[in-house]
Amino acid sequence: MSLTEDLKRRAREIGFCAVGVTGAEPFSEAETAAAGRTDEGLMDGLTWWTKARVHASADPRRATPEARSVIALAFPHPRPNSDDESPADGPRGRIAAYALGRDYHDVLLERMQPLLLMLREQGHVAKTYVDHGWMLDRAAAARAGIGWLGKNTNLLVPGVGSSVLLAEIVTSADLDEDRPLKTSCGSCDACIRVCPTGALTAPGVLDNRLCISFWTIEHRGVIPLEIRPLIGDWIFGCDLCQEICPVTVSPRAAAPDTAALTAFGPTIAARPRLEELLALDEEGFRSRFRGSAVWRTRRSGLLRNACIALGNIADRASVAALAGALGDAEPLVRGHAAWALGRLGGAPARMQLAQALSREADAWVREECALALQECGPLVVRSAV
Ligand code: B12
């Protein structure tokens, strides 16, 4: 058996659902696309994203000059559990499926170790990438033929869909290369139509500034007023453009390998109770989300998102929880709690907002309280006659 076949067999045993090989030449087409989109402002908001990063990420030999091959790998991620759905016990938010288990960076890095060992034992240089090194993951996967780039920009693995996370090994080993697939999404544009913010501006083109995933995961500060109502009940990431994808949700799509999924450990609730999240202090946040991708938002980001979701669900029974958040130590949480109360409306919400306004020192939070009071409508005073 050749080294390529050996590596592929081992990768599948470890739980990777797709594995392919491409050469180590630069990903020139993807580089041009990514640089162009960066120039057009489509990647704006991601403070760590730069043109220099695009160019470096497009060249596997930048960090590994002796590289001959790139092994592209896809690993299935957990899926939401349907018995986590009962809305009867209060409003719930939604967490993107990829974040339901242990942080995927750790999981995939661990899983790649036996492959690294195989290569190094034969004297080859081998370097791993799971998003944190600079590499264009989707471009590598597409050129290695493990899937095609869908109109929702995600890599779709035939027979599996996009519920996968990507990783690569750049190596000096001269492996047998695979060819890119000829598959495409055809005339289907369900993902483009379902996105509530219109973030998919054309097939395969995402405007980061409109993506719910960007706002709820990556953005650190205040979420613009016009975006908030469009976020719905998402509190970390968004899967709408994948959940509608006929390839990903096809009954014929392979169920994720349960042995592979154990690598993610116990999963967190896909639909957590929002009021419970608002009650988390720093320690509570840490013990609930340490080791999971949700950690990235920090407590203040997650509570900000929970307030927005409560505002969108607009159940007046949430006034007390939101009133508690009006007293949070973080202005970011207080301001978004005020917005949410404005969306709930009614006398109790109005009273909480008026009280908050009278004690609030932060200028932006005061502004949010004032706007929310207007949103609640005029105070109705019942006449005695
Ligand atoms: C920046 C980033 C984000 C940003 C911006 C997204 C973006 N489009 O760039 C934000 C925070 C919004 C984000 C969101 C998500 N992300 Co992200 N993200 C990345 C990251 C770090 C870089 C992506 C990148 O290079 N962007 C530059 C743009 C220009 O590239 P692109 O959108 O992929 O565009 C390519 C194709 O569209 C194609 N193309 C060009 N023209 C055309 C035309 C047509 C017709 C078609 C079909 C294709 C096509 O060429 C482009 C260049 O390769 C990668 C990890 C990595 N290091 O690669 C993960 C990564 C792409 N993200 C991932 C995930 C899981 C997500 C989310 C699903 C998470 C979630 N559930 O909330 C969402 C999906 C949103 C979406 N539809 O893209 C996975 C995707 C796995 C997969 N199956 O594809 C990756 C690969 C991480 C990983 N290692 O697994 N992400």
Boltz pocket constraint, residues with backbone or C-beta under 6 A from the ligand:
constraints:
  - pocket:
      binder: B
      contacts: [[A, 29], [A, 30], [A, 31], [A, 33], [A, 34], [A, 35], [A, 37], [A, 46], [A, 96], [A, 97], [A, 98], [A, 130], [A, 131], [A, 132], [A, 133], [A, 134], [A, 135], [A, 136], [A, 137], [A, 138], [A, 139], [A, 149], [A, 150], [A, 151], [A, 152], [A, 153], [A, 154], [A, 155], [A, 156], [A, 161], [A, 162], [A, 163], [A, 164], [A, 165], [A, 166], [A, 167], [A, 203], [A, 204], [A, 205], [A, 206], [A, 208], [A, 211], [A, 213], [A, 214], [A, 217], [A, 218], [A, 236], [A, 237], [A, 238], [A, 239], [A, 241]]
      max_distance: 6.0
